[in-house]
Amino acid sequence: MVSAGTSEHEVAVRVRGLVNRFGTQTVHNGLDLDVRRGEILGVVGGSGSGKSVLMRAILGLRPPQAGSIEVLGRSVSGQGESLQTLRRRTGVLFQDGALFSSLTVRENVEVPIRTHYRDIGSPLRCELARLKIRLTGLKVSAGGKYPSELSGGMRKRAGLARALALDPELLFLDEPTAGLDPIGAAAFDELLRTLADALGLTVFLITHDLDTLYAICDRVAVIGDGRVLVSGPLEEVEAFDHPWVRDYFNGPRARQAKAAQGRRER
């Protein structure tokens, strides 16, 4: 069911009754979730709650045991031309960046273009890669470097440039600020918010970073007990009566993040 006040065409991702198991361990048990078009949805949950498993299921990388997933109006079945079409409309930044160490940054960004659009020649592919690199705030010279020659923040931006290579409508990010210092994390958050607004992106963002949640997320979904415990604006999620939610959103780190956001808004 679409959330109250949300029409059918406003839902970019619809998950219903999702079940994911690993052997005898049930990670998701009847999970429902909507991701609305044009929003940045922050996805949080305790260790082992299945945040990354959920993302992989939505991307068609892991067939669930039960349930249905629709992305941009198409069913995700894990196979066929429909899934390939969806992959051309989505971009993914995994937690470690997942850059190919033997390729330069520019060559890494070219990989999705080469994979999905084989009729695009090398000169145009190279120029498109350079545009994406600049879009993420990196200098064009970074395109000639290998991942091992970049700082952690630069690798994140290079991974983001590759995720944007196909001009996606949907962007999936798994802990994008993990391993970054507070200044680098804040700069990445600002970049992501700017790009989402400018490009009209829908963003599915897995994070444990409270600063990120308060700085850029439109809504938050909390995963626990095999399902989505609550989803909505931060003020609604903060008020939800569940032990993990109370501890996470009302602890000292959450108070610091809220205070920092209040200073930014003044």
C-alpha positions in Angstrom: 0.0 0.0 0.0 1.3 3.5 -0.9 1.8 5.7 2.2 -1.0 8.2 2.9 -0.6 11.3 0.8 1.7 9.5 -1.6 0.3 8.8 -5.1 1.2 5.7 -7.1 3.4 7.6 -9.6 5.5 9.2 -6.8 6.9 5.8 -5.6 10.3 5.0 -7.2 10.9 1.7 -5.3 8.1 -0.4 -3.8 9.0 -3.5 -1.6 6.2 -5.7 -0.3 6.4 -8.8 1.9 10.2 -9.2 1.4 11.7 -12.4 2.9 15.5 -13.0 2.9 17.1 -16.0 4.5 20.6 -17.3 4.9 20.2 -20.9 5.8 18.2 -21.0 9.0 18.7 -17.2 9.6 15.8 -15.0 8.6 17.1 -11.5 7.9 13.8 -10.0 6.5 10.4 -11.4 7.3 7.6 -9.6 5.4 9.5 -6.3 5.0 7.6 -3.4 3.3 9.2 -0.2 2.1 8.4 2.7 -0.3 11.1 5.1 -1.7 9.5 8.2 -3.1 10.7 9.9 -6.2 13.1 12.8 -5.7 13.8 12.1 -2.0 16.9 11.1 -0.1 15.9 8.2 2.1 18.2 7.4 4.9 18.2 3.7 5.9 19.5 2.8 9.3 19.4 -0.3 11.6 21.6 -2.3 13.9 24.4 -4.6 12.8 22.9 -7.6 11.0 19.5 -6.0 10.4 20.0 -6.5 6.6 20.4 -3.0 5.3 22.9 -4.0 2.6 20.9 -7.2 1.9 17.9 -5.1 1.2 19.8 -2.9 -1.2 21.2 -5.9 -3.1 17.7 -7.3 -3.4 16.3 -4.1 -4.8 19.1 -4.0 -7.3 18.4 -7.6 -8.4 21.7 -8.9 -7.1 20.1 -11.2 -4.6 16.8 -13.1 -5.3 14.6 -13.0 -2.2 12.8 -16.1 -0.9 9.5 -14.3 -1.1 7.9 -10.9 -1.7 7.9 -8.4 -4.6 10.1 -5.5 -5.6 9.2 -2.9 -8.2 11.7 -0.2 -9.3 10.6 2.6 -11.5 7.4 0.7 -12.3 9.2 -2.5 -13.3 9.3 -5.8 -11.4 12.8 -6.9 -10.3 13.0 -10.5 -11.2 16.8 -10.9 -11.3 17.0 -11.7 -14.9 16.2 -10.6 -18.5 16.1 -7.4 -20.4 13.9 -5.7 -17.9 16.7 -6.0 -15.2 19.3 -4.7 -17.6 17.1 -1.7 -18.4 16.7 -1.0 -14.7 20.5 -1.2 -14.2 21.0 1.5 -16.8 18.7 3.7 -14.8 20.4 3.2 -11.4 23.8 4.0 -10.0 25.5 2.3 -7.0 28.3 3.3 -4.7 29.3 0.4 -2.4 30.9 1.0 0.9 34.5 0.5 -0.1 34.0 2.3 -3.5 34.6 -1.0 -5.3 36.9 0.7 -7.8 39.1 -1.5 -10.0 42.6 -1.1 -8.7 44.2 -1.8 -12.1 42.3 0.9 -13.8 42.6 4.7 -13.6 39.8 6.8 -12.2 38.7 7.8 -15.7 38.8 4.1 -16.9 36.7 3.1 -13.8 34.1 5.7 -14.7 34.1 4.5 -18.3 33.2 0.9 -17.3 29.4 1.3 -17.0 29.3 3.3 -20.2 31.3 0.6 -22.0 29.1 -2.1 -20.5 25.7 -0.7 -21.4 26.5 1.4 -24.5 28.9 -0.4 -26.7 28.2 1.8 -29.6 29.7 4.8 -27.9 33.3 5.4 -29.2 36.4 5.9 -27.1 36.7 9.7 -27.5 33.1 10.4 -26.4 33.3 7.8 -23.6 36.4 9.5 -22.3 34.8 12.9 -22.4 31.7 11.7 -20.6 33.9 10.2 -17.9 35.8 13.5 -17.5 32.5 15.3 -17.1 31.4 13.0 -14.3 34.7 13.4 -12.6 34.4 17.1 -12.6 30.8 16.9 -11.5 31.9 15.2 -8.2 34.4 18.0 -7.4 37.5 16.2 -8.5 40.1 17.8 -10.7 40.3 16.4 -14.3 43.9 15.4 -13.4 42.5 12.9 -10.9 41.2 10.9 -13.9 44.7 9.7 -14.7 45.4 8.5 -11.2 44.9 5.0 -9.8 42.7 4.4 -6.7 45.8 3.7 -4.6 47.0 7.2 -5.3 43.9 8.9 -4.0 42.8 9.9 -0.5 39.8 8.2 1.1 37.6 11.2 0.2 38.8 11.3 -3.3 38.1 7.6 -3.8 34.5 8.1 -2.5 34.1 10.9 -5.1 35.6 8.7 -7.8 33.1 6.0 -6.9 30.3 8.5 -7.0 31.4 9.7 -10.5 31.2 6.1 -11.7 27.8 5.7 -10.1 26.6 8.7 -12.0 28.2 7.6 -15.3 24.9 6.6 -16.9 22.9 9.6 -15.7 20.8 7.5 -13.4 17.4 8.3 -11.9 18.1 6.3 -8.8 21.2 6.4 -6.7 22.1 3.7 -4.1 24.8 4.4 -1.6 26.1 2.0 1.1 27.8 3.9 4.0 29.3 6.6 1.7 30.9 8.6 4.6 32.4 5.6 6.4 36.1 6.1 7.0 36.0 9.8 6.3 37.0 12.5 8.8 34.2 14.9 9.9 35.2 17.6 7.5 35.4 15.2 4.6 32.1 13.5 5.5 30.3 16.9 5.7 31.7 17.9 2.3 30.5 14.6 0.8 27.1 15.2 2.3 26.9 18.7 0.9 28.0 17.4 -2.5 25.3 14.6 -2.5 22.5 17.0 -1.5 23.6 19.4 -4.3 23.7 16.7 -6.9 20.4 15.2 -5.9 18.7 18.5 -6.1 20.4 19.5 -9.4 19.9 16.2 -11.2 16.5 15.2 -9.7 17.9 12.0 -8.2 16.1 9.6 -5.9 18.6 8.4 -3.3 18.6 5.3 -1.2 21.2 5.9 1.4 22.4 3.3 3.9 24.3 5.1 6.7 25.1 5.0 10.4 26.2 8.6 10.3 23.8 10.7 12.4 25.2 13.9 10.9 24.3 12.7 7.4 20.7 11.8 8.5 20.1 15.3 10.0 22.0 17.2 7.3 20.5 15.8 4.0 17.9 13.1 4.4 14.2 13.9 3.7 13.0 10.7 5.4 14.5 7.9 7.4 13.6 4.2 7.5 14.6 2.1 10.4 15.1 -1.7 9.9 14.9 -4.1 12.8 13.2 -7.3 13.8 13.1 -8.4 10.1 11.0 -5.4 8.9 10.8 -1.7 8.6 10.0 -0.5 12.1 9.2 3.0 11.2 9.7 5.4 8.2 9.1 9.1 7.9 10.5 12.5 8.7 13.1 12.5 11.4 10.8 14.1 14.0 8.4 11.2 13.5 11.1 8.6 13.7 12.6 10.1 16.8 9.3 9.8 18.6 8.8 6.1 17.7 8.6 3.9 20.8 11.1 1.1 20.2 14.2 0.4 22.3 16.7 0.6 19.5 15.1 3.7 18.0 15.1 5.5 21.4 18.8 4.6 22.0 19.9 5.6 18.5 18.0 8.9 18.1 18.1 10.1 21.7 21.7 9.3 22.7 24.5 11.8 23.1 25.7 11.5 19.5 22.2 12.2 18.2 22.0 15.3 20.4 25.3 16.5 19.0 24.1 15.9 15.4 20.8 17.8 16.0 22.7 20.7 17.6 25.0 20.9 14.6 22.1 20.9 12.2 20.5 23.6 14.2 23.6 25.7 14.0 23.8 25.2 10.2 20.2 26.3 9.8 20.7 29.6 11.7 
